[in-house]
Amino acid sequence: MENNTDKNRSNTYDCIIIGGGASGLMLAAGLECRGLIRGLIIEKTSRPGSKLLMSGGGRCNITHGGSIKEFINAYGDDAGLRLRKCLYRHSNTELTGWLEETGVGLADESGQPVYSYDLSEAGRIFPASMRSADVLNAFLRAAKSNGWELRTGKTVCGIEAGEEDAENAWTVLTDDGCSYYSRCAVIATGGITYPETGSDGSMFGILRGSGIGINGPRPALAPINVKDYPYEELSGISIPDVTVTAFASDAAYTCKGKAARMNGDLLFTHRGFSGPVILNISRYAEPEQLIRIKYNKEFNELPRRMRKILEDRSRGSSGDIRTSKLAGLLDADDFTVESVDRRGMVTAGGICLECIDMATMQIKPGLYAVGEAVNADGITGGYNLQMCWSTAMTAADSIREKIY
Ligand SMILES: Cc1cc2nc3c(=O)[nH]c(=O)nc-3n(C[C@H](O)[C@H](O)[C@H](O)COP(=O)(O)OP(=O)(O)OC[C@H]3O[C@@H](n4cnc5c(N)ncnc54)[C@H](O)[C@@H]3O)c2cc1C
């Protein structure tokens, strides 16, 4: 086992990226070392990019088409506005262009080719092979050819600040007793969901201990489980174009201070609801508070088994169906949120945006935060990986300026 606590050439770097997930690898792919600087990626697991591999059901919805201007609303509350500069500077056109240059062709959801010079009609964008491994390999190859060293199976358990802008401004400690020294350190440790991929949120505790503001992380893009759920037998059935409203008592769960309302397809599960509209609204679903479902359908348009359940729920004490109650359920089927499923695709919350200079992604001079570790999360459709790219490339610009 290494036990490297003395400063020497082998443990002194210009930049250390903590976390070899999507955003850490993107940063390394976009920042050349080439003998000019020494760069190290420290990854907790034996396999970098595990979450990227799972993304899009293994197909990797890497970004979205349309103008980058339209991305701003995809990140809830004020995060989109704060991310604006990063997104404009390092847009979906840049990300798709980079992938094309590295040999990863792109396609839309139906498999039609997509080109970076015209993303106007593209919608969700995937690698043409529909294999997330091709995207991961492109980032890994570029990081390697850029001269980054990758150490896996090492968990960062502390970060200490030294003298500002000094060669050893940041000391990064790992759980095997090693210390690494660097001018810059980047937090790219992801969120709290799917901890088996390595992103278990443990870095948030370390940062909190160093006085960095963390907004309580919670799962998002996740199914919502509700109390007194009557639709268990409908599990697996979905209904298109439903309106869901999430009410909240805590300001952290509101959308611009108001109840969040969204439209889309809803899927019944064993314990509650899922489907695009639920995943997207889940960041606003506060336990013990109400979600309201409006089906936007005539009773006869609903699945037969669901009609039976709705009729049973509308019966009066004498067993007769109360039509006003039935109509009420179609318009406002209310449930108390029991929990938001832990297996969310992303994390809402993280390093507070007010602590970050969004023009450089610096928390403190030489300490950066990128990707899902930051308190910004998008709806489904490739917005989260785009956010990883835009924040990582913004940090790369600043690190390049600082070090070269
Ligand atoms: C099932 C699923 C499907 C998804 N599909 C899509 C999709 O199609 N499109 C999209 O845009 N987004 C999708 N996402 C979200 C997207 O994958 C994430 O937003 C993205 O991977 C976040 O990248 P990241 O680098 O910030 O964090 P991660 O990818 O989570 O990487 C963080 C890395 O840091 C490492 N790490 C953590 N703590 C430490 C430590 N203390 N020391 C060293 N290393 C550490 C972890 O091991 C991990 O490798 C999906 C997510 C899931 C779970």
PDBQT file of the ligand as one rigid body, heavy atoms in Angstrom, charges set to zero:
ROOT
HETATM    1  C1  LIG A 501     -30.499   5.215 -14.299  1.00  0.00    +0.000 C 
HETATM    2  C2  LIG A 501     -30.010   6.579 -14.735  1.00  0.00    +0.000 A 
HETATM    3  C3  LIG A 501     -30.265   7.018 -16.036  1.00  0.00    +0.000 A 
HETATM    4  C4  LIG A 501     -29.828   8.303 -16.419  1.00  0.00    +0.000 A 
HETATM    5  N1  LIG A 501     -30.043   8.695 -17.707  1.00  0.00    +0.000 NA
HETATM    6  C5  LIG A 501     -29.629   9.936 -18.107  1.00  0.00    +0.000 A 
HETATM    7  C6  LIG A 501     -29.759  10.344 -19.468  1.00  0.00    +0.000 A 
HETATM    8  O1  LIG A 501     -30.134   9.554 -20.334  1.00  0.00    +0.000 OA
HETATM    9  N2  LIG A 501     -29.418  11.624 -19.768  1.00  0.00    +0.000 N 
HETATM   10  C7  LIG A 501     -28.931  12.515 -18.848  1.00  0.00    +0.000 A 
HETATM   11  O2  LIG A 501     -28.666  13.670 -19.183  1.00  0.00    +0.000 OA
HETATM   12  N3  LIG A 501     -28.740  12.114 -17.567  1.00  0.00    +0.000 NA
HETATM   13  C8  LIG A 501     -29.063  10.851 -17.193  1.00  0.00    +0.000 A 
HETATM   14  N4  LIG A 501     -28.836  10.446 -15.901  1.00  0.00    +0.000 N 
HETATM   15  C9  LIG A 501     -28.144  11.378 -14.980  1.00  0.00    +0.000 C 
HETATM   16  C10 LIG A 501     -26.649  11.401 -15.283  1.00  0.00    +0.000 C 
HETATM   17  O3  LIG A 501     -26.167  10.088 -15.453  1.00  0.00    +0.000 OA
HETATM   18  C11 LIG A 501     -25.911  12.091 -14.120  1.00  0.00    +0.000 C 
HETATM   19  O4  LIG A 501     -26.448  13.383 -13.998  1.00  0.00    +0.000 OA
HETATM   20  C12 LIG A 501     -24.424  12.158 -14.361  1.00  0.00    +0.000 C 
HETATM   21  O5  LIG A 501     -23.852  10.860 -14.425  1.00  0.00    +0.000 OA
HETATM   22  C13 LIG A 501     -23.753  12.935 -13.227  1.00  0.00    +0.000 C 
HETATM   23  O6  LIG A 501     -22.385  12.956 -13.497  1.00  0.00    +0.000 OA
HETATM   24  P1  LIG A 501     -21.356  13.345 -12.329  1.00  0.00    +0.000 P 
HETATM   25  O7  LIG A 501     -20.005  13.143 -12.899  1.00  0.00    +0.000 OA
HETATM   26  O8  LIG A 501     -21.686  14.666 -11.785  1.00  0.00    +0.000 OA
HETATM   27  O9  LIG A 501     -21.623  12.272 -11.194  1.00  0.00    +0.000 OA
HETATM   28  P2  LIG A 501     -21.453  10.686 -11.300  1.00  0.00    +0.000 P 
HETATM   29  O10 LIG A 501     -21.621  10.210 -12.683  1.00  0.00    +0.000 OA
HETATM   30  O11 LIG A 501     -22.331  10.137 -10.249  1.00  0.00    +0.000 OA
HETATM   31  O12 LIG A 501     -19.929  10.470 -10.922  1.00  0.00    +0.000 OA
HETATM   32  C14 LIG A 501     -19.411  10.769  -9.658  1.00  0.00    +0.000 C 
HETATM   33  C15 LIG A 501     -18.173   9.915  -9.465  1.00  0.00    +0.000 C 
HETATM   34  O13 LIG A 501     -17.489  10.343  -8.290  1.00  0.00    +0.000 OA
HETATM   35  C16 LIG A 501     -17.033   9.202  -7.592  1.00  0.00    +0.000 C 
HETATM   36  N5  LIG A 501     -16.893   9.561  -6.182  1.00  0.00    +0.000 N 
HETATM   37  C17 LIG A 501     -17.875   9.911  -5.306  1.00  0.00    +0.000 A 
HETATM   38  N6  LIG A 501     -17.362  10.202  -4.096  1.00  0.00    +0.000 NA
HETATM   39  C18 LIG A 501     -16.020  10.041  -4.212  1.00  0.00    +0.000 A 
HETATM   40  C19 LIG A 501     -14.939  10.188  -3.308  1.00  0.00    +0.000 A 
HETATM   41  N7  LIG A 501     -15.148  10.567  -2.049  1.00  0.00    +0.000 N 
HETATM   42  N8  LIG A 501     -13.671   9.922  -3.750  1.00  0.00    +0.000 NA
HETATM   43  C20 LIG A 501     -13.442   9.539  -5.035  1.00  0.00    +0.000 A 
HETATM   44  N9  LIG A 501     -14.445   9.389  -5.939  1.00  0.00    +0.000 NA
HETATM   45  C21 LIG A 501     -15.714   9.641  -5.531  1.00  0.00    +0.000 A 
HETATM   46  C22 LIG A 501     -18.088   8.150  -7.840  1.00  0.00    +0.000 C 
HETATM   47  O14 LIG A 501     -17.571   6.857  -7.667  1.00  0.00    +0.000 OA
HETATM   48  C23 LIG A 501     -18.504   8.434  -9.273  1.00  0.00    +0.000 C 
HETATM   49  O15 LIG A 501     -17.757   7.671 -10.193  1.00  0.00    +0.000 OA
HETATM   50  C24 LIG A 501     -29.196   9.161 -15.484  1.00  0.00    +0.000 A 
HETATM   51  C25 LIG A 501     -28.946   8.704 -14.204  1.00  0.00    +0.000 A 
HETATM   52  C26 LIG A 501     -29.336   7.417 -13.828  1.00  0.00    +0.000 A 
HETATM   53  C27 LIG A 501     -29.031   6.948 -12.431  1.00  0.00    +0.000 C 
ENDROOT
TORSDOF 0
